[in-house]
């Protein structure tokens, strides 16, 4: 990395001009790099149609966990039957974090929930 000049002798106007010049140069370099990367993506991907996350969008793609997005989308928003019930009638489906009522009763792991399972 090149050594920076001693800035102690610069006036406020000179420093402001120096900062503006540096920002302009940084934007030029950033734009050039973006064009290079876009050209590489076009060369590698063919059509270049990529979603903001970098994966191709589509109705039957794969999600990070390996399940197809079409199957996951079909179950999205469905109500799930409760598998566990607390002493005051609270219900828990078994998905997500352990609920507060269970933690208050000393449950720290999912295996501890078995005594509250609905049969």
Biopython code that builds the backbone (N, CA, C, O; Angstrom):
import numpy as np
from Bio.PDB.StructureBuilder import StructureBuilder

atoms = [
    (1, "UNK", "N", (0.850, -1.168, 0.000)),
    (1, "UNK", "CA", (0.000, 0.000, 0.000)),
    (1, "UNK", "C", (0.895, 1.231, 0.000)),
    (1, "UNK", "O", (1.835, 1.309, 0.791)),
    (2, "UNK", "N", (0.616, 2.196, -0.879)),
    (2, "UNK", "CA", (1.471, 3.381, -0.946)),
    (2, "UNK", "C", (1.336, 4.235, 0.309)),
    (2, "UNK", "O", (0.297, 4.263, 0.969)),
    (3, "UNK", "N", (2.417, 4.922, 0.606)),
    (3, "UNK", "CA", (2.401, 5.811, 1.773)),
    (3, "UNK", "C", (1.561, 7.033, 1.464)),
    (3, "UNK", "O", (1.635, 7.588, 0.368)),
    (4, "UNK", "N", (0.773, 7.443, 2.421)),
    (4, "UNK", "CA", (-0.060, 8.633, 2.269)),
    (4, "UNK", "C", (0.778, 9.877, 2.553)),
    (4, "UNK", "O", (1.707, 9.834, 3.360)),
    (5, "UNK", "N", (0.445, 10.996, 1.880)),
    (5, "UNK", "CA", (1.193, 12.228, 2.148)),
    (5, "UNK", "C", (0.885, 12.743, 3.550)),
    (5, "UNK", "O", (-0.147, 12.415, 4.135)),
    (6, "UNK", "N", (1.788, 13.546, 4.070)),
    (6, "UNK", "CA", (1.580, 14.176, 5.375)),
    (6, "UNK", "C", (0.479, 15.222, 5.207)),
    (6, "UNK", "O", (0.645, 16.180, 4.452)),
    (7, "UNK", "N", (-0.624, 15.047, 5.894)),
    (7, "UNK", "CA", (-1.794, 15.916, 5.725)),
    (7, "UNK", "C", (-1.785, 17.103, 6.673)),
    (7, "UNK", "O", (-2.698, 17.928, 6.632)),
    (8, "UNK", "N", (-0.787, 17.207, 7.513)),
    (8, "UNK", "CA", (-0.758, 18.253, 8.526)),
    (8, "UNK", "C", (-0.736, 19.658, 7.916)),
    (8, "UNK", "O", (-1.285, 20.590, 8.503)),
    (9, "UNK", "N", (-0.118, 19.818, 6.764)),
    (9, "UNK", "CA", (0.001, 21.146, 6.165)),
    (9, "UNK", "C", (-1.169, 21.531, 5.267)),
    (9, "UNK", "O", (-1.180, 22.633, 4.718)),
    (10, "UNK", "N", (-2.143, 20.657, 5.106)),
    (10, "UNK", "CA", (-3.270, 20.945, 4.214)),
    (10, "UNK", "C", (-4.301, 21.813, 4.930)),
    (10, "UNK", "O", (-4.532, 21.675, 6.131)),
    (11, "UNK", "N", (-4.914, 22.712, 4.157)),
    (11, "UNK", "CA", (-6.005, 23.515, 4.707)),
    (11, "UNK", "C", (-7.292, 22.703, 4.610)),
    (11, "UNK", "O", (-7.318, 21.637, 3.995)),
    (12, "UNK", "N", (-8.352, 23.211, 5.217)),
    (12, "UNK", "CA", (-9.643, 22.517, 5.171)),
    (12, "UNK", "C", (-10.129, 22.386, 3.735)),
    (12, "UNK", "O", (-10.632, 21.330, 3.351)),
    (13, "UNK", "N", (-9.990, 23.430, 2.943)),
    (13, "UNK", "CA", (-10.427, 23.374, 1.540)),
    (13, "UNK", "C", (-9.616, 22.347, 0.753)),
    (13, "UNK", "O", (-10.168, 21.617, -0.070)),
    (14, "UNK", "N", (-8.309, 22.290, 1.004)),
    (14, "UNK", "CA", (-7.473, 21.321, 0.295)),
    (14, "UNK", "C", (-7.829, 19.885, 0.702)),
    (14, "UNK", "O", (-7.855, 18.989, -0.141)),
    (15, "UNK", "N", (-8.100, 19.672, 1.989)),
    (15, "UNK", "CA", (-8.502, 18.338, 2.444)),
    (15, "UNK", "C", (-9.843, 17.929, 1.855)),
    (15, "UNK", "O", (-10.026, 16.779, 1.456)),
    (16, "UNK", "N", (-10.778, 18.867, 1.800)),
    (16, "UNK", "CA", (-12.093, 18.588, 1.216)),
    (16, "UNK", "C", (-11.955, 18.220, -0.254)),
    (16, "UNK", "O", (-12.617, 17.299, -0.732)),
    (17, "UNK", "N", (-11.089, 18.943, -0.977)),
    (17, "UNK", "CA", (-10.862, 18.660, -2.396)),
    (17, "UNK", "C", (-10.190, 17.295, -2.562)),
    (17, "UNK", "O", (-10.529, 16.540, -3.473)),
    (18, "UNK", "N", (-9.245, 16.982, -1.688)),
    (18, "UNK", "CA", (-8.573, 15.697, -1.732)),
    (18, "UNK", "C", (-9.552, 14.548, -1.488)),
    (18, "UNK", "O", (-9.498, 13.523, -2.168)),
    (19, "UNK", "N", (-10.440, 14.723, -0.519)),
    (19, "UNK", "CA", (-11.456, 13.700, -0.226)),
    (19, "UNK", "C", (-12.382, 13.518, -1.417)),
    (19, "UNK", "O", (-12.712, 12.388, -1.776)),
    (20, "UNK", "N", (-12.808, 14.622, -2.035)),
    (20, "UNK", "CA", (-13.698, 14.536, -3.197)),
    (20, "UNK", "C", (-13.007, 13.803, -4.345)),
    (20, "UNK", "O", (-13.626, 12.982, -5.023)),
    (21, "UNK", "N", (-11.720, 14.100, -4.563)),
    (21, "UNK", "CA", (-10.975, 13.426, -5.636)),
    (21, "UNK", "C", (-10.843, 11.933, -5.345)),
    (21, "UNK", "O", (-10.996, 11.104, -6.242)),
    (22, "UNK", "N", (-10.558, 11.595, -4.085)),
    (22, "UNK", "CA", (-10.421, 10.187, -3.717)),
    (22, "UNK", "C", (-11.747, 9.448, -3.885)),
    (22, "UNK", "O", (-11.767, 8.323, -4.385)),
    (23, "UNK", "N", (-12.848, 10.063, -3.475)),
    (23, "UNK", "CA", (-14.165, 9.438, -3.636)),
    (23, "UNK", "C", (-14.503, 9.232, -5.096)),
    (23, "UNK", "O", (-15.059, 8.198, -5.465)),
    (24, "UNK", "N", (-14.171, 10.220, -5.946)),
    (24, "UNK", "CA", (-14.451, 10.106, -7.380)),
    (24, "UNK", "C", (-13.665, 8.949, -7.977)),
    (24, "UNK", "O", (-14.204, 8.163, -8.756)),
    (25, "UNK", "N", (-12.388, 8.843, -7.611)),
    (25, "UNK", "CA", (-11.550, 7.761, -8.118)),
    (25, "UNK", "C", (-12.051, 6.400, -7.628)),
    (25, "UNK", "O", (-12.059, 5.428, -8.383)),
    (26, "UNK", "N", (-12.468, 6.337, -6.366)),
    (26, "UNK", "CA", (-13.000, 5.085, -5.821)),
    (26, "UNK", "C", (-14.251, 4.658, -6.580)),
    (26, "UNK", "O", (-14.418, 3.473, -6.870)),
    (27, "UNK", "N", (-15.126, 5.595, -6.904)),
    (27, "UNK", "CA", (-16.343, 5.277, -7.668)),
    (27, "UNK", "C", (-15.998, 4.782, -9.066)),
    (27, "UNK", "O", (-16.638, 3.860, -9.571)),
    (28, "UNK", "N", (-14.991, 5.385, -9.698)),
    (28, "UNK", "CA", (-14.560, 4.932, -11.024)),
    (28, "UNK", "C", (-14.071, 3.488, -10.963)),
    (28, "UNK", "O", (-14.447, 2.657, -11.790)),
    (29, "UNK", "N", (-13.229, 3.203, -9.975)),
    (29, "UNK", "CA", (-12.707, 1.846, -9.827)),
    (29, "UNK", "C", (-13.813, 0.852, -9.494)),
    (29, "UNK", "O", (-13.806, -0.268, -10.004)),
    (30, "UNK", "N", (-14.761, 1.242, -8.648)),
    (30, "UNK", "CA", (-15.887, 0.376, -8.287)),
    (30, "UNK", "C", (-16.734, 0.065, -9.525)),
    (30, "UNK", "O", (-17.123, -1.083, -9.742)),
    (31, "UNK", "N", (-17.016, 1.089, -10.332)),
    (31, "UNK", "CA", (-17.800, 0.881, -11.549)),
    (31, "UNK", "C", (-17.103, -0.053, -12.523)),
    (31, "UNK", "O", (-17.733, -0.918, -13.131)),
    (32, "UNK", "N", (-15.787, 0.131, -12.665)),
    (32, "UNK", "CA", (-15.007, -0.742, -13.542)),
    (32, "UNK", "C", (-15.066, -2.184, -13.049)),
    (32, "UNK", "O", (-15.238, -3.105, -13.848)),
    (33, "UNK", "N", (-14.925, -2.386, -11.749)),
    (33, "UNK", "CA", (-14.953, -3.734, -11.172)),
    (33, "UNK", "C", (-16.327, -4.381, -11.329)),
    (33, "UNK", "O", (-16.430, -5.579, -11.591)),
    (34, "UNK", "N", (-17.376, -3.581, -11.169)),
    (34, "UNK", "CA", (-18.739, -4.102, -11.356)),
    (34, "UNK", "C", (-18.930, -4.576, -12.787)),
    (34, "UNK", "O", (-19.513, -5.635, -13.021)),
    (35, "UNK", "N", (-18.441, -3.795, -13.748)),
    (35, "UNK", "CA", (-18.554, -4.202, -15.157)),
    (35, "UNK", "C", (-17.791, -5.489, -15.424)),
    (35, "UNK", "O", (-18.274, -6.357, -16.150)),
    (36, "UNK", "N", (-16.590, -5.624, -14.837)),
    (36, "UNK", "CA", (-15.810, -6.844, -15.000)),
    (36, "UNK", "C", (-16.549, -8.049, -14.429)),
    (36, "UNK", "O", (-16.617, -9.104, -15.060)),
    (37, "UNK", "N", (-17.098, -7.883, -13.237)),
    (37, "UNK", "CA", (-17.816, -8.991, -12.600)),
    (37, "UNK", "C", (-19.086, -9.347, -13.368)),
    (37, "UNK", "O", (-19.428, -10.524, -13.487)),
    (38, "UNK", "N", (-19.787, -8.338, -13.889)),
    (38, "UNK", "CA", (-21.000, -8.606, -14.669)),
    (38, "UNK", "C", (-20.657, -9.371, -15.936)),
    (38, "UNK", "O", (-21.378, -10.290, -16.324)),
    (39, "UNK", "N", (-19.549, -8.994, -16.589)),
    (39, "UNK", "CA", (-19.122, -9.711, -17.788)),
    (39, "UNK", "C", (-18.783, -11.159, -17.458)),
    (39, "UNK", "O", (-19.100, -12.062, -18.232)),
    (40, "UNK", "N", (-18.136, -11.390, -16.306)),
    (40, "UNK", "CA", (-17.811, -12.746, -15.900)),
    (40, "UNK", "C", (-19.072, -13.546, -15.585)),
    (40, "UNK", "O", (-19.171, -14.720, -15.940)),
    (41, "UNK", "N", (-20.034, -12.909, -14.919)),
    (41, "UNK", "CA", (-21.301, -13.592, -14.642)),
    (41, "UNK", "C", (-22.025, -13.947, -15.928)),
    (41, "UNK", "O", (-22.568, -15.044, -16.053)),
    (42, "UNK", "N", (-22.036, -13.031, -16.878)),
    (42, "UNK", "CA", (-22.690, -13.305, -18.163)),
    (42, "UNK", "C", (-22.008, -14.468, -18.877)),
    (42, "UNK", "O", (-22.669, -15.309, -19.486)),
    (43, "UNK", "N", (-20.681, -14.505, -18.795)),
    (43, "UNK", "CA", (-19.938, -15.569, -19.441)),
    (43, "UNK", "C", (-20.210, -16.913, -18.758)),
    (43, "UNK", "O", (-20.348, -17.930, -19.437)),
    (44, "UNK", "N", (-20.287, -16.927, -17.430)),
    (44, "UNK", "CA", (-20.501, -18.166, -16.698)),
    (44, "UNK", "C", (-21.951, -18.627, -16.705)),
    (44, "UNK", "O", (-22.225, -19.823, -16.804)),
    (45, "UNK", "N", (-22.875, -17.687, -16.601)),
    (45, "UNK", "CA", (-24.266, -18.054, -16.414)),
    (45, "UNK", "C", (-25.096, -18.115, -17.670)),
    (45, "UNK", "O", (-26.239, -18.568, -17.612)),
    (46, "UNK", "N", (-24.597, -17.695, -18.769)),
    (46, "UNK", "CA", (-25.388, -17.737, -19.987)),
    (46, "UNK", "C", (-26.329, -16.561, -20.102)),
    (46, "UNK", "O", (-25.988, -15.546, -20.710)),
    (47, "UNK", "N", (-27.555, -16.689, -19.503)),
    (47, "UNK", "CA", (-28.551, -15.632, -19.643)),
    (47, "UNK", "C", (-28.368, -14.517, -18.628)),
    (47, "UNK", "O", (-28.922, -13.433, -18.811)),
    (48, "UNK", "N", (-27.612, -14.747, -17.566)),
    (48, "UNK", "CA", (-27.335, -13.708, -16.575)),
    (48, "UNK", "C", (-28.512, -13.330, -15.714)),
    (48, "UNK", "O", (-28.459, -12.318, -15.015)),
    (49, "UNK", "N", (-29.590, -14.124, -15.742)),
    (49, "UNK", "CA", (-30.770, -13.802, -14.934)),
    (49, "UNK", "C", (-30.572, -14.374, -13.541)),
    (49, "UNK", "O", (-30.834, -15.551, -13.293)),
    (50, "UNK", "N", (-30.113, -13.539, -12.652)),
    (50, "UNK", "CA", (-29.878, -13.988, -11.287)),
    (50, "UNK", "C", (-30.707, -13.157, -10.338)),
    (50, "UNK", "O", (-30.934, -11.970, -10.568)),
    (51, "UNK", "N", (-31.161, -13.789, -9.264)),
    (51, "UNK", "CA", (-31.924, -13.073, -8.260)),
    (51, "UNK", "C", (-30.969, -12.281, -7.379)),
    (51, "UNK", "O", (-29.758, -12.484, -7.460)),
    (52, "UNK", "N", (-31.483, -11.376, -6.533)),
    (52, "UNK", "CA", (-30.606, -10.585, -5.674)),
    (52, "UNK", "C", (-29.723, -11.409, -4.755)),
    (52, "UNK", "O", (-28.658, -10.938, -4.355)),
    (53, "UNK", "N", (-30.129, -12.620, -4.406)),
    (53, "UNK", "CA", (-29.316, -13.468, -3.530)),
    (53, "UNK", "C", (-28.273, -14.236, -4.301)),
    (53, "UNK", "O", (-27.447, -14.922, -3.700)),
    (54, "UNK", "N", (-28.288, -14.139, -5.621)),
    (54, "UNK", "CA", (-27.261, -14.802, -6.401)),
    (54, "UNK", "C", (-27.676, -16.144, -6.957)),
    (54, "UNK", "O", (-26.906, -16.742, -7.710)),
    (55, "UNK", "N", (-28.835, -16.644, -6.635)),
    (55, "UNK", "CA", (-29.283, -17.902, -7.203)),
    (55, "UNK", "C", (-30.375, -17.607, -8.218)),
    (55, "UNK", "O", (-31.069, -16.593, -8.139)),
    (56, "UNK", "N", (-30.506, -18.504, -9.158)),
    (56, "UNK", "CA", (-31.522, -18.282, -10.186)),
    (56, "UNK", "C", (-32.913, -18.459, -9.609)),
    (56, "UNK", "O", (-33.164, -19.360, -8.808)),
    (57, "UNK", "N", (-33.794, -17.600, -10.022)),
    (57, "UNK", "CA", (-35.163, -17.713, -9.532)),
    (57, "UNK", "C", (-35.914, -18.704, -10.401)),
    (57, "UNK", "O", (-35.602, -18.878, -11.579)),
    (58, "UNK", "N", (-36.894, -19.344, -9.814)),
    (58, "UNK", "CA", (-37.677, -20.310, -10.558)),
    (58, "UNK", "C", (-38.632, -21.006, -9.625)),
    (58, "UNK", "O", (-38.425, -21.037, -8.413)),
    (59, "UNK", "N", (-39.690, -21.570, -10.200)),
    (59, "UNK", "CA", (-40.704, -22.197, -9.375)),
    (59, "UNK", "C", (-40.217, -23.500, -8.759)),
    (59, "UNK", "O", (-40.703, -23.901, -7.702)),
    (60, "UNK", "N", (-39.262, -24.168, -9.404)),
    (60, "UNK", "CA", (-38.831, -25.459, -8.892)),
    (60, "UNK", "C", (-37.336, -25.499, -8.622)),
    (60, "UNK", "O", (-36.670, -26.475, -8.970)),
    (61, "UNK", "N", (-36.803, -24.458, -8.011)),
    (61, "UNK", "CA", (-35.398, -24.439, -7.629)),
    (61, "UNK", "C", (-35.191, -25.199, -6.349)),
    (61, "UNK", "O", (-36.124, -25.792, -5.808)),
    (62, "UNK", "N", (-33.976, -25.182, -5.866)),
    (62, "UNK", "CA", (-33.677, -25.837, -4.600)),
    (62, "UNK", "C", (-33.377, -24.788, -3.562)),
    (62, "UNK", "O", (-32.717, -23.788, -3.844)),
    (63, "UNK", "N", (-33.860, -25.016, -2.368)),
    (63, "UNK", "CA", (-33.563, -24.111, -1.272)),
    (63, "UNK", "C", (-32.259, -24.538, -0.616)),
    (63, "UNK", "O", (-31.679, -25.555, -0.997)),
    (64, "UNK", "N", (-31.788, -23.771, 0.370)),
    (64, "UNK", "CA", (-30.528, -24.080, 1.032)),
    (64, "UNK", "C", (-30.566, -25.423, 1.723)),
    (64, "UNK", "O", (-29.540, -26.100, 1.787)),
    (65, "UNK", "N", (-31.713, -25.836, 2.246)),
    (65, "UNK", "CA", (-31.767, -27.095, 2.978)),
    (65, "UNK", "C", (-32.059, -28.285, 2.066)),
    (65, "UNK", "O", (-32.243, -29.397, 2.561)),
    (66, "UNK", "N", (-32.107, -28.081, 0.756)),
    (66, "UNK", "CA", (-32.262, -29.182, -0.172)),
    (66, "UNK", "C", (-33.680, -29.475, -0.593)),
    (66, "UNK", "O", (-33.892, -30.186, -1.576)),
    (67, "UNK", "N", (-34.669, -28.944, 0.127)),
    (67, "UNK", "CA", (-36.051, -29.182, -0.265)),
    (67, "UNK", "C", (-36.391, -28.290, -1.454)),
    (67, "UNK", "O", (-35.841, -27.197, -1.590)),
    (68, "UNK", "N", (-37.286, -28.748, -2.305)),
    (68, "UNK", "CA", (-37.651, -27.918, -3.438)),
    (68, "UNK", "C", (-38.491, -26.735, -2.955)),
    (68, "UNK", "O", (-39.287, -26.860, -2.024)),
    (69, "UNK", "N", (-38.302, -25.608, -3.593)),
    (69, "UNK", "CA", (-39.028, -24.415, -3.171)),
    (69, "UNK", "C", (-40.512, -24.544, -3.463)),
    (69, "UNK", "O", (-41.332, -23.925, -2.784)),
    (70, "UNK", "N", (-40.871, -25.343, -4.471)),
    (70, "UNK", "CA", (-42.289, -25.517, -4.782)),
    (70, "UNK", "C", (-42.987, -26.259, -3.643)),
    (70, "UNK", "O", (-44.091, -25.886, -3.247)),
    (71, "UNK", "N", (-42.357, -27.291, -3.123)),
    (71, "UNK", "CA", (-42.953, -28.055, -2.025)),
    (71, "UNK", "C", (-43.013, -27.192, -0.760)),
    (71, "UNK", "O", (-44.023, -27.187, -0.057)),
    (72, "UNK", "N", (-41.942, -26.473, -0.477)),
    (72, "UNK", "CA", (-41.909, -25.633, 0.719)),
    (72, "UNK", "C", (-42.971, -24.545, 0.623)),
    (72, "UNK", "O", (-43.615, -24.230, 1.623)),
    (73, "UNK", "N", (-43.166, -23.965, -0.554)),
    (73, "UNK", "CA", (-44.157, -22.916, -0.717)),
    (73, "UNK", "C", (-45.573, -23.458, -0.526)),
    (73, "UNK", "O", (-46.454, -22.731, -0.065)),
    (74, "UNK", "N", (-45.801, -24.723, -0.875)),
    (74, "UNK", "CA", (-47.141, -25.279, -0.727)),
    (74, "UNK", "C", (-47.509, -25.481, 0.743)),
    (74, "UNK", "O", (-48.693, -25.484, 1.082)),
    (75, "UNK", "N", (-46.520, -25.648, 1.615)),
    (75, "UNK", "CA", (-46.804, -25.824, 3.040)),
    (75, "UNK", "C", (-46.710, -24.519, 3.812)),
    (75, "UNK", "O", (-47.048, -24.466, 4.995)),
    (76, "UNK", "N", (-46.259, -23.478, 3.153)),
    (76, "UNK", "CA", (-46.095, -22.187, 3.809)),
    (76, "UNK", "C", (-47.447, -21.637, 4.246)),
    (76, "UNK", "O", (-48.376, -21.563, 3.441)),
    (77, "UNK", "N", (-47.564, -21.256, 5.502)),
    (77, "UNK", "CA", (-48.786, -20.653, 6.008)),
    (77, "UNK", "C", (-49.813, -21.645, 6.524)),
    (77, "UNK", "O", (-50.861, -21.244, 7.030)),
    (78, "UNK", "N", (-49.528, -22.928, 6.403)),
    (78, "UNK", "CA", (-50.472, -23.931, 6.915)),
    (78, "UNK", "C", (-50.406, -23.999, 8.430)),
    (78, "UNK", "O", (-49.327, -23.908, 9.014)),
    (79, "UNK", "N", (-51.541, -24.156, 9.055)),
    (79, "UNK", "CA", (-51.608, -24.314, 10.502)),
    (79, "UNK", "C", (-51.237, -25.754, 10.836)),
    (79, "UNK", "O", (-51.668, -26.692, 10.165)),
    (80, "UNK", "N", (-50.447, -25.909, 11.860)),
    (80, "UNK", "CA", (-49.980, -27.227, 12.260)),
    (80, "UNK", "C", (-50.634, -27.588, 13.583)),
    (80, "UNK", "O", (-50.741, -26.748, 14.477)),
    (81, "UNK", "N", (-51.066, -28.817, 13.707)),
    (81, "UNK", "CA", (-51.716, -29.271, 14.936)),
    (81, "UNK", "C", (-50.730, -29.235, 16.095)),
    (81, "UNK", "O", (-49.542, -29.507, 15.925)),
    (82, "UNK", "N", (-51.228, -28.900, 17.253)),
    (82, "UNK", "CA", (-50.388, -28.842, 18.451)),
    (82, "UNK", "C", (-49.955, -30.253, 18.841)),
    (82, "UNK", "O", (-50.747, -31.194, 18.783)),
    (83, "UNK", "N", (-48.703, -30.389, 19.236)),
    (83, "UNK", "CA", (-48.187, -31.675, 19.682)),
    (83, "UNK", "C", (-47.990, -31.706, 21.195)),
    (83, "UNK", "O", (-47.912, -32.774, 21.802)),
    (84, "UNK", "N", (-47.911, -30.509, 21.797)),
    (84, "UNK", "CA", (-47.675, -30.418, 23.235)),
    (84, "UNK", "C", (-48.675, -29.455, 23.852)),
    (84, "UNK", "O", (-49.051, -28.460, 23.233)),
    (85, "UNK", "N", (-49.108, -29.754, 25.083)),
    (85, "UNK", "CA", (-50.049, -28.884, 25.777)),
    (85, "UNK", "C", (-49.557, -28.664, 27.205)),
    (85, "UNK", "O", (-49.211, -29.605, 27.919)),
    (86, "UNK", "N", (-49.538, -27.389, 27.596)),
    (86, "UNK", "CA", (-49.102, -27.036, 28.936)),
    (86, "UNK", "C", (-50.205, -27.218, 29.958)),
    (86, "UNK", "O", (-51.336, -27.527, 29.583)),
    (87, "UNK", "N", (-49.913, -27.037, 31.238)),
    (87, "UNK", "CA", (-50.891, -27.257, 32.310)),
    (87, "UNK", "C", (-52.054, -26.267, 32.277)),
    (87, "UNK", "O", (-53.124, -26.564, 32.807)),
    (88, "UNK", "N", (-51.868, -25.121, 31.675)),
    (88, "UNK", "CA", (-52.938, -24.120, 31.594)),
    (88, "UNK", "C", (-53.593, -24.073, 30.220)),
    (88, "UNK", "O", (-54.275, -23.105, 29.885)),
    (89, "UNK", "N", (-53.383, -25.126, 29.420)),
    (89, "UNK", "CA", (-54.008, -25.206, 28.106)),
    (89, "UNK", "C", (-53.190, -24.579, 26.985)),
    (89, "UNK", "O", (-53.658, -24.524, 25.847)),
    (90, "UNK", "N", (-51.990, -24.107, 27.274)),
    (90, "UNK", "CA", (-51.149, -23.544, 26.217)),
    (90, "UNK", "C", (-50.762, -24.654, 25.254)),
    (90, "UNK", "O", (-50.564, -25.797, 25.666)),
    (91, "UNK", "N", (-50.653, -24.319, 23.963)),
    (91, "UNK", "CA", (-50.310, -25.337, 22.979)),
    (91, "UNK", "C", (-49.038, -24.958, 22.245)),
    (91, "UNK", "O", (-48.709, -23.782, 22.096)),
    (92, "UNK", "N", (-48.324, -25.991, 21.788)),
    (92, "UNK", "CA", (-47.072, -25.804, 21.071)),
    (92, "UNK", "C", (-46.994, -26.862, 19.989)),
    (92, "UNK", "O", (-47.204, -28.043, 20.263)),
    (93, "UNK", "N", (-46.695, -26.457, 18.764)),
    (93, "UNK", "CA", (-46.668, -27.387, 17.638)),
    (93, "UNK", "C", (-45.391, -28.200, 17.571)),
    (93, "UNK", "O", (-45.340, -29.211, 16.872)),
    (94, "UNK", "N", (-44.361, -27.778, 18.283)),
    (94, "UNK", "CA", (-43.089, -28.479, 18.206)),
    (94, "UNK", "C", (-42.129, -27.818, 17.244)),
    (94, "UNK", "O", (-40.984, -28.251, 17.114)),
    (95, "UNK", "N", (-42.578, -26.776, 16.569)),
    (95, "UNK", "CA", (-41.721, -26.040, 15.644)),
    (95, "UNK", "C", (-41.315, -24.717, 16.260)),
    (95, "UNK", "O", (-42.070, -24.114, 17.023)),
    (96, "UNK", "N", (-40.132, -24.278, 15.926)),
    (96, "UNK", "CA", (-39.662, -23.001, 16.443)),
    (96, "UNK", "C", (-39.069, -23.146, 17.834)),
    (96, "UNK", "O", (-38.803, -24.252, 18.307)),
    (97, "UNK", "N", (-38.871, -22.012, 18.472)),
    (97, "UNK", "CA", (-38.259, -21.998, 19.796)),
    (97, "UNK", "C", (-39.199, -22.605, 20.835)),
    (97, "UNK", "O", (-40.420, -22.588, 20.678)),
    (98, "UNK", "N", (-38.611, -23.132, 21.880)),
    (98, "UNK", "CA", (-39.405, -23.679, 22.990)),
    (98, "UNK", "C", (-40.168, -22.513, 23.630)),
    (98, "UNK", "O", (-39.563, -21.498, 23.974)),
    (99, "UNK", "N", (-41.476, -22.647, 23.791)),
    (99, "UNK", "CA", (-42.277, -21.522, 24.289)),
    (99, "UNK", "C", (-41.958, -21.161, 25.743)),
    (99, "UNK", "O", (-41.384, -21.953, 26.490)),
    (100, "UNK", "N", (-42.342, -19.958, 26.110)),
    (100, "UNK", "CA", (-42.059, -19.433, 27.447)),
    (100, "UNK", "C", (-42.699, -20.293, 28.536)),
    (100, "UNK", "O", (-42.075, -20.538, 29.568)),
    (101, "UNK", "N", (-43.933, -20.755, 28.324)),
    (101, "UNK", "CA", (-44.592, -21.538, 29.358)),
    (101, "UNK", "C", (-43.798, -22.805, 29.667)),
    (101, "UNK", "O", (-43.744, -23.242, 30.817)),
    (102, "UNK", "N", (-43.178, -23.395, 28.635)),
    (102, "UNK", "CA", (-42.398, -24.613, 28.852)),
    (102, "UNK", "C", (-41.076, -24.287, 29.547)),
    (102, "UNK", "O", (-40.636, -25.022, 30.431)),
    (103, "UNK", "N", (-40.454, -23.197, 29.147)),
    (103, "UNK", "CA", (-39.204, -22.804, 29.811)),
    (103, "UNK", "C", (-39.440, -22.476, 31.276)),
    (103, "UNK", "O", (-38.611, -22.785, 32.132)),
    (104, "UNK", "N", (-40.583, -21.842, 31.562)),
    (104, "UNK", "CA", (-40.919, -21.532, 32.955)),
    (104, "UNK", "C", (-41.109, -22.800, 33.791)),
    (104, "UNK", "O", (-40.925, -22.781, 35.008)),
    (105, "UNK", "N", (-41.476, -23.894, 33.132)),
    (105, "UNK", "CA", (-41.672, -25.168, 33.835)),
    (105, "UNK", "C", (-40.391, -26.002, 33.886)),
    (105, "UNK", "O", (-40.423, -27.156, 34.315)),
    (106, "UNK", "N", (-39.268, -25.432, 33.454)),
    (106, "UNK", "CA", (-37.989, -26.124, 33.546)),
    (106, "UNK", "C", (-37.574, -26.893, 32.318)),
    (106, "UNK", "O", (-36.591, -27.633, 32.368)),
    (107, "UNK", "N", (-38.282, -26.747, 31.218)),
    (107, "UNK", "CA", (-37.915, -27.447, 29.996)),
    (107, "UNK", "C", (-36.776, -26.674, 29.330)),
    (107, "UNK", "O", (-36.917, -25.491, 29.021)),
    (108, "UNK", "N", (-35.655, -27.348, 29.115)),
    (108, "UNK", "CA", (-34.525, -26.692, 28.464)),
    (108, "UNK", "C", (-34.182, -27.351, 27.130)),
    (108, "UNK", "O", (-33.485, -26.757, 26.307)),
    (109, "UNK", "N", (-34.666, -28.573, 26.912)),
    (109, "UNK", "CA", (-34.421, -29.300, 25.667)),
    (109, "UNK", "C", (-35.731, -29.885, 25.157)),
    (109, "UNK", "O", (-36.687, -30.059, 25.913)),
    (110, "UNK", "N", (-35.757, -30.181, 23.881)),
    (110, "UNK", "CA", (-36.971, -30.739, 23.292)),
    (110, "UNK", "C", (-37.339, -32.086, 23.916)),
    (110, "UNK", "O", (-38.519, -32.418, 24.022)),
    (111, "UNK", "N", (-36.359, -32.843, 24.318)),
    (111, "UNK", "CA", (-36.654, -34.148, 24.926)),
    (111, "UNK", "C", (-37.409, -33.981, 26.244)),
    (111, "UNK", "O", (-38.156, -34.874, 26.644)),
    (112, "UNK", "N", (-37.225, -32.858, 26.917)),
    (112, "UNK", "CA", (-37.951, -32.601, 28.166)),
    (112, "UNK", "C", (-39.431, -32.325, 27.921)),
    (112, "UNK", "O", (-40.231, -32.367, 28.856)),
    (113, "UNK", "N", (-39.795, -32.046, 26.692)),
    (113, "UNK", "CA", (-41.194, -31.735, 26.362)),
    (113, "UNK", "C", (-42.083, -32.979, 26.318)),
    (113, "UNK", "O", (-43.307, -32.853, 26.322)),
    (114, "UNK", "N", (-41.503, -34.161, 26.278)),
    (114, "UNK", "CA", (-42.285, -35.386, 26.106)),
    (114, "UNK", "C", (-43.375, -35.554, 27.159)),
    (114, "UNK", "O", (-44.425, -36.125, 26.866)),
    (115, "UNK", "N", (-43.154, -35.080, 28.347)),
    (115, "UNK", "CA", (-44.182, -35.228, 29.388)),
    (115, "UNK", "C", (-45.406, -34.350, 29.109)),
    (115, "UNK", "O", (-46.446, -34.522, 29.744)),
    (116, "UNK", "N", (-45.287, -33.404, 28.156)),
    (116, "UNK", "CA", (-46.416, -32.529, 27.799)),
    (116, "UNK", "C", (-47.032, -32.918, 26.461)),
    (116, "UNK", "O", (-47.902, -32.205, 25.961)),
    (117, "UNK", "N", (-46.598, -34.045, 25.861)),
    (117, "UNK", "CA", (-47.100, -34.465, 24.551)),
    (117, "UNK", "C", (-48.579, -34.786, 24.624)),
    (117, "UNK", "O", (-49.041, -35.416, 25.575)),
    (118, "UNK", "N", (-49.316, -34.353, 23.617)),
    (118, "UNK", "CA", (-50.740, -34.678, 23.494)),
    (118, "UNK", "C", (-50.830, -36.070, 22.898)),
    (118, "UNK", "O", (-50.243, -36.327, 21.846)),
    (119, "UNK", "N", (-51.552, -36.975, 23.546)),
    (119, "UNK", "CA", (-51.631, -38.369, 23.075)),
    (119, "UNK", "C", (-52.866, -38.566, 22.257)),
    (119, "UNK", "O", (-53.115, -39.669, 21.770)),
]
sb = StructureBuilder()
sb.init_structure("model")
sb.init_model(0)
sb.init_chain("A")
sb.init_seg("    ")
for serial, (resi, resn, name, xyz) in enumerate(atoms, 1):
    if name == "N":
        sb.init_residue(resn, " ", resi, " ")
    sb.init_atom(name, np.array(xyz, "f"), 0.0, 1.0, " ", f" {name:<3s}", serial, name[0])
structure = sb.get_structure()
